[in-house]
Amino acid sequence: MIDTSVQQPIFSLPIAFGLDDQVQIKLCQKMGDGKISMISVNKTYDPIIIDPYDTSNFKIHGAVVWHAHSWI
């Protein structure tokens, strides 16, 4: 479940965001230079560095507030 009222990075919840026509869900980590590192739980994927002020190809869709999955 995505809380679409969240339009700014929250550093305690996974964020659903659009980047270059793809929607992804990642954790946010604030960097010292004002940029945001979008980190995947799956360590196979490298972090994505985002400039939150460059909205040309980046849009926050909301915060993930609930999820469920089945292992079968």
Biotite code that builds the C-alpha atoms (Angstrom):
import biotite.structure as struc

atoms = struc.array([
    struc.Atom([0.000, 0.000, 0.000], chain_id="A", res_id=1, res_name="MET", atom_name="CA", element="C"),
    struc.Atom([1.383, 3.368, -1.026], chain_id="A", res_id=2, res_name="ILE", atom_name="CA", element="C"),
    struc.Atom([0.563, 6.579, 0.835], chain_id="A", res_id=3, res_name="ASP", atom_name="CA", element="C"),
    struc.Atom([0.415, 8.960, -2.113], chain_id="A", res_id=4, res_name="THR", atom_name="CA", element="C"),
    struc.Atom([0.168, 12.014, 0.146], chain_id="A", res_id=5, res_name="SER", atom_name="CA", element="C"),
    struc.Atom([3.914, 11.628, 0.781], chain_id="A", res_id=6, res_name="VAL", atom_name="CA", element="C"),
    struc.Atom([5.721, 13.691, -1.844], chain_id="A", res_id=7, res_name="GLN", atom_name="CA", element="C"),
    struc.Atom([9.064, 14.196, -0.065], chain_id="A", res_id=8, res_name="GLN", atom_name="CA", element="C"),
    struc.Atom([11.681, 11.569, 0.822], chain_id="A", res_id=9, res_name="PRO", atom_name="CA", element="C"),
    struc.Atom([11.109, 9.856, 4.153], chain_id="A", res_id=10, res_name="ILE", atom_name="CA", element="C"),
    struc.Atom([14.238, 8.218, 5.470], chain_id="A", res_id=11, res_name="PHE", atom_name="CA", element="C"),
    struc.Atom([12.441, 5.641, 7.630], chain_id="A", res_id=12, res_name="SER", atom_name="CA", element="C"),
    struc.Atom([10.100, 4.114, 5.008], chain_id="A", res_id=13, res_name="LEU", atom_name="CA", element="C"),
    struc.Atom([10.624, 2.654, 1.538], chain_id="A", res_id=14, res_name="PRO", atom_name="CA", element="C"),
    struc.Atom([9.695, 5.122, -1.191], chain_id="A", res_id=15, res_name="ILE", atom_name="CA", element="C"),
    struc.Atom([7.931, 4.400, -4.478], chain_id="A", res_id=16, res_name="ALA", atom_name="CA", element="C"),
    struc.Atom([9.379, 6.667, -7.132], chain_id="A", res_id=17, res_name="PHE", atom_name="CA", element="C"),
    struc.Atom([9.483, 7.050, -10.867], chain_id="A", res_id=18, res_name="GLY", atom_name="CA", element="C"),
    struc.Atom([12.781, 7.370, -12.679], chain_id="A", res_id=19, res_name="LEU", atom_name="CA", element="C"),
    struc.Atom([13.122, 7.379, -16.460], chain_id="A", res_id=20, res_name="ASP", atom_name="CA", element="C"),
    struc.Atom([9.685, 5.758, -17.066], chain_id="A", res_id=21, res_name="ASP", atom_name="CA", element="C"),
    struc.Atom([10.197, 3.039, -14.416], chain_id="A", res_id=22, res_name="GLN", atom_name="CA", element="C"),
    struc.Atom([8.630, 2.780, -10.980], chain_id="A", res_id=23, res_name="VAL", atom_name="CA", element="C"),
    struc.Atom([10.921, 1.464, -8.264], chain_id="A", res_id=24, res_name="GLN", atom_name="CA", element="C"),
    struc.Atom([10.754, 0.984, -4.504], chain_id="A", res_id=25, res_name="ILE", atom_name="CA", element="C"),
    struc.Atom([13.890, 1.696, -2.519], chain_id="A", res_id=26, res_name="LYS", atom_name="CA", element="C"),
    struc.Atom([15.106, 3.017, 0.812], chain_id="A", res_id=27, res_name="LEU", atom_name="CA", element="C"),
    struc.Atom([16.371, 6.589, 0.961], chain_id="A", res_id=28, res_name="CYS", atom_name="CA", element="C"),
    struc.Atom([19.619, 7.709, 2.531], chain_id="A", res_id=29, res_name="GLN", atom_name="CA", element="C"),
    struc.Atom([20.550, 11.382, 2.753], chain_id="A", res_id=30, res_name="LYS", atom_name="CA", element="C"),
    struc.Atom([24.009, 12.232, 1.460], chain_id="A", res_id=31, res_name="MET", atom_name="CA", element="C"),
    struc.Atom([26.214, 15.097, 2.649], chain_id="A", res_id=32, res_name="GLY", atom_name="CA", element="C"),
    struc.Atom([25.917, 17.048, -0.594], chain_id="A", res_id=33, res_name="ASP", atom_name="CA", element="C"),
    struc.Atom([22.100, 17.216, -0.478], chain_id="A", res_id=34, res_name="GLY", atom_name="CA", element="C"),
    struc.Atom([21.586, 14.340, -2.882], chain_id="A", res_id=35, res_name="LYS", atom_name="CA", element="C"),
    struc.Atom([19.722, 11.154, -1.999], chain_id="A", res_id=36, res_name="ILE", atom_name="CA", element="C"),
    struc.Atom([21.020, 7.616, -2.365], chain_id="A", res_id=37, res_name="SER", atom_name="CA", element="C"),
    struc.Atom([18.194, 5.225, -3.286], chain_id="A", res_id=38, res_name="MET", atom_name="CA", element="C"),
    struc.Atom([19.217, 1.842, -1.874], chain_id="A", res_id=39, res_name="ILE", atom_name="CA", element="C"),
    struc.Atom([17.772, -1.528, -2.831], chain_id="A", res_id=40, res_name="SER", atom_name="CA", element="C"),
    struc.Atom([17.252, -4.212, -0.201], chain_id="A", res_id=41, res_name="VAL", atom_name="CA", element="C"),
    struc.Atom([18.620, -6.619, -2.825], chain_id="A", res_id=42, res_name="ASN", atom_name="CA", element="C"),
    struc.Atom([22.391, -5.988, -2.684], chain_id="A", res_id=43, res_name="LYS", atom_name="CA", element="C"),
    struc.Atom([22.719, -7.127, -6.324], chain_id="A", res_id=44, res_name="THR", atom_name="CA", element="C"),
    struc.Atom([21.640, -3.631, -7.345], chain_id="A", res_id=45, res_name="TYR", atom_name="CA", element="C"),
    struc.Atom([23.840, -0.590, -6.880], chain_id="A", res_id=46, res_name="ASP", atom_name="CA", element="C"),
    struc.Atom([22.414, 2.510, -5.196], chain_id="A", res_id=47, res_name="PRO", atom_name="CA", element="C"),
    struc.Atom([20.934, 5.185, -7.439], chain_id="A", res_id=48, res_name="ILE", atom_name="CA", element="C"),
    struc.Atom([22.073, 8.731, -6.669], chain_id="A", res_id=49, res_name="ILE", atom_name="CA", element="C"),
    struc.Atom([19.280, 11.282, -7.062], chain_id="A", res_id=50, res_name="ILE", atom_name="CA", element="C"),
    struc.Atom([19.313, 15.069, -7.080], chain_id="A", res_id=51, res_name="ASP", atom_name="CA", element="C"),
    struc.Atom([15.911, 15.790, -5.474], chain_id="A", res_id=52, res_name="PRO", atom_name="CA", element="C"),
    struc.Atom([15.780, 19.213, -7.138], chain_id="A", res_id=53, res_name="TYR", atom_name="CA", element="C"),
    struc.Atom([16.085, 17.755, -10.648], chain_id="A", res_id=54, res_name="ASP", atom_name="CA", element="C"),
    struc.Atom([12.497, 16.735, -11.301], chain_id="A", res_id=55, res_name="THR", atom_name="CA", element="C"),
    struc.Atom([12.961, 16.202, -15.040], chain_id="A", res_id=56, res_name="SER", atom_name="CA", element="C"),
    struc.Atom([13.123, 12.406, -14.677], chain_id="A", res_id=57, res_name="ASN", atom_name="CA", element="C"),
    struc.Atom([12.436, 11.801, -10.951], chain_id="A", res_id=58, res_name="PHE", atom_name="CA", element="C"),
    struc.Atom([9.071, 11.826, -9.164], chain_id="A", res_id=59, res_name="LYS", atom_name="CA", element="C"),
    struc.Atom([8.086, 10.488, -5.756], chain_id="A", res_id=60, res_name="ILE", atom_name="CA", element="C"),
    struc.Atom([4.794, 8.551, -5.934], chain_id="A", res_id=61, res_name="HIS", atom_name="CA", element="C"),
    struc.Atom([4.536, 7.928, -2.179], chain_id="A", res_id=62, res_name="GLY", atom_name="CA", element="C"),
    struc.Atom([5.764, 5.976, 0.822], chain_id="A", res_id=63, res_name="ALA", atom_name="CA", element="C"),
    struc.Atom([5.249, 2.242, 1.209], chain_id="A", res_id=64, res_name="VAL", atom_name="CA", element="C"),
    struc.Atom([3.214, 1.906, 4.390], chain_id="A", res_id=65, res_name="VAL", atom_name="CA", element="C"),
    struc.Atom([2.172, -1.764, 4.119], chain_id="A", res_id=66, res_name="TRP", atom_name="CA", element="C"),
    struc.Atom([2.946, -4.840, 2.034], chain_id="A", res_id=67, res_name="HIS", atom_name="CA", element="C"),
    struc.Atom([2.177, -8.548, 1.980], chain_id="A", res_id=68, res_name="ALA", atom_name="CA", element="C"),
    struc.Atom([3.626, -11.427, 0.027], chain_id="A", res_id=69, res_name="HIS", atom_name="CA", element="C"),
    struc.Atom([3.367, -15.162, -0.292], chain_id="A", res_id=70, res_name="SER", atom_name="CA", element="C"),
    struc.Atom([6.305, -17.533, -0.447], chain_id="A", res_id=71, res_name="TRP", atom_name="CA", element="C"),
    struc.Atom([4.372, -20.075, -2.558], chain_id="A", res_id=72, res_name="ILE", atom_name="CA", element="C"),
])
